[in-house]
Amino acid sequence: MALILTAPPAVEPVSLVEAKAHLRVDGDAENILIQSLILTSRLHIETAFGLALIQQSWAIFRDAWPSAREVMLPLNPIKSIDAIRLYDVTGTFILAPLAGFTVDSSANQSRLVRHANLTLPQPHRPANGIEIAVTAGFGPNPSDVPAPIRHALLLLVAHWYEHRDPSEIGTEETRVPQAVSDLLAPWRSVRLGVRL
């Protein structure tokens, strides 16, 4: 399964002003560093937890439909399925009917469920023949992101701001503070079994 960002978030979940206030930094000398730490912290949280914090668009590619009626989606929360394209070897695609699917975002891992009466053709491209275009994220504004996630992001920014010296991966200095993990625990995807 391939995952490609097609439209990044328009803003970050916390602003430069918020991060500087949290860090107790005055002046503008370290603005570029702090902005890069905000971006890096967001990307770290999104990647580690399969989240999209601020609204963004993605293309999820699969080789074929699974045997089950559901397709597990690697991002949470999913706001909408924008298109489902089935490709042939020339790159030409047909659109699958969106009305034949339901998005279930109620669990920790979103899924796309095909209605029982919908029969879909298999794609004719051997790799990445199915594209599921989605909009994901808590919303378009920083205030849409749950407060514990925003606070965890600020704690991670502060941790990396304080530990910017080169260190070996796996040492105590590079470990993410436990408070960050604790704040993010409710958004961790729990997998009880393997779904094909």
N, C-alpha and C positions, 0 to 999 in steps of 0.2 A: 504494500500500500504506500503510495506516495502522497505527500501533503505539500501543497504549494500556496504560499501567500499571494493573493491577487490584489488586495487593497489593504494596506496597513492601517492601524488606528490613526485617527486624525490628531489625537492628543495622548498624553501619558496619564496614568491613573493618579499621579501626584505631580504637582507643579514644582518648578524650580524654587519658587518662593516657599512652598510648604517644606521642601527638603532642606533648604537653607535654615529655616526656622527650627526644624527638628535637630539639625546638626549644630545650631547656634553659630552659624557662620555669617559674618558681616562682610560687606564689600562684594566686588564682582570678580576678584582674581581667580576664583576656583569654579566659576560658573560652568565652564566647558566640562571639567572633570565631574561635577555633580550631575550635570545633564546626562553624561555618559553612564554614570552609576545608576541613574533612574532607569534608563533604557535597558541596561544590562540586568538590573534587578527584575524588571518586568519580564524580560525574556527568560530569565532563569526560572521564575515562578510559573510562567505559562508552560514552559517546556517540561518542568518537573511534575506538574500537576495536570497536564493536558487541558489547560484553561486558555480562554481568550478573555482578557480583562475588559478592554475597551472594544467596542464594535469594530469588526474587521472581516474581510472576505477571504475565503480559502477555496481551493479546488482539491478535492480528495479523489485520488485515482485508485481504481481496483482493476485487476486483470479480468475477473469474471464475477457473476453473482454468486453469493454463497448458497449452499443447499437449503439452509433455513430461510425463513421469510424476513429475517432481520439482518441489517447491516449495522455493526457497531461503529460509531463515529468517534474519531480520536480527539475531538475537541468538545469542550463544554464551556458555557451553555450554548446550544444551537438556537439561534433566533428564527432562522428560516432556511428552507431548502430553496435555492433560487433557480436551479436547473439540474437536470440529469441528462447527460449526453452519452450516447453509445456510438463508439467510433469504429470505422472500418480501416483496412490497411492503408488506404489513401489519405486518411485524416478527415474524411467526410463523416459527419455525425447526424444521427437522428435524435430528436428529443423524446424522452420518456414522459408519459403523462404524470404530472405532479399530483393530480387528484387520486392516483392509485397508491399513494404512500401517506403514511402518518409519521410525524416526528415525535418521538417520545423523549422529552428532556426532563422528565420527573425524577429519574434516577441519577446517580453520580456519573454514569456514562451514558451519553445520549445515543439514541439508535434510530435508524430509519426502518420502518416496518412496512413491508409490501402487503397490500390488501390481498386477501385469499383468492379473489377472482381475477387478479391481474397476472397475466403471463407475459413475461418480458423476453425479448430475443436476447441471445448472448451477443456480446460485441464480436466483431470480426477482426479486431486487432489483438494480437496475442499478449501484448503487455500494455497495461494502462488503458484498456479499452472502455472503461466506464469512468466518467467524470461526474462527481457529485459536487456542485457549486453551492456553498453554504455561506450564510452570514452568521457569525458567532460573536459572543461577548455579552457582558451584562448590560450594555447600553452604550450610547455615544458619548456620555459625559462622565467625568471622574466620579461624580456623586452617585452614579449607578453601580459602581464597584462596591461590594460590601466593605464596611469599615474595617473588619479584621484583616482583610487582604491588603487594604491600603496601608494599615499600620505595619503589617509584616514587611511590605515593600520598603517603608521608611526605615525599619530596623535593619533590613538587608543593606540598604544604601549606607547607613551609619556604620555597619560592620565593615563594609568594603572601603569606606572612607578612612576608617581608623587603621585598617590593615592593608595598606597599599604597597608595602615593601615586597620585593620578590620573595616568595616562599615556595617550598616544595609542596606539590599536590599531596593531600592526605595528612598534612601536619595540622596541629591544633589551630594554627592561625587561619587556615583555609576552610575550616569546618564552619558550616552555616549555624548560627546560634539556635539553640533548642527552642527559644521563644518564637522564632520565625516558623519553624516546623509545627509547633503547637497551634499557632494562630491559623495555619493553613490546613490543619488536619481534617476539618469538616469537608474540604473540597477534594480530598484524595480519592481517586477512583479505586474501588475495591472490586477485584476480579475473583469471583467464586469458582469459575470454571473456564475452560477454553471453548470458544464458539467459533465455528468455521463458517 
